[in-house]
């Protein structure tokens, strides 16, 4: 079973994503922020990381940078609802920095799973 790590400071969003991935057959670990996520990533070595961009302390951009260092580089899916106060498209920035996929909140289970697997044909049953 493939390991996925879900990092989001919103517990409801984090649990919802974890539930979607478990339903798709993933073993799932969860982290409440980027710092905790980076620690878990080092110990669990997940195949895929789904991370929010805007989080307190350590953000998703930092998670992405850490995940893409070294020989074992998991697939990273960056998610964000954006920020009305910031004119920067951080999902585009995440892709430029090496995110394998980006997903705008709100998203459907199919959109998330397509980003996680990299397979545009993969949908939930």
C-alpha positions, 0 to 999 in steps of 0.5 A: 500500500502506498504511503501518502502524507497530508499536510494542512493546518485546517483539521477538517480539510486535512481529514477530508483529504485523508479520507479521500486518499484512504478510500483510494487505497492509500495508507495516510499520515497527517500533519498539522503544519509544514514543520510537523510534515517535514519531520514525518516525511523524513521518517515515513518516506511517503510516495506522495505529499499533499500540502496546503500552501498557506500555513503558519510557521512552516508553509507548503513552499518550504515543504516542497523545497525539503521534499525535492532535496535528496535522492528519494523525491515523493510526488508533491501536490500543492493545494490552496484556496489562495489569499485575497490579500496577496496578488501572487498565484502561489500554485503557479509558484509551487509548480515552478519550484517543482510541485508535480501537480497543483489543485485549487480549493475547493476541489472534487475527489476526482480532481484530487486523485488525478493530481495525486496519481498523475493519471487524468483517467483515474476517477473515484468509483 
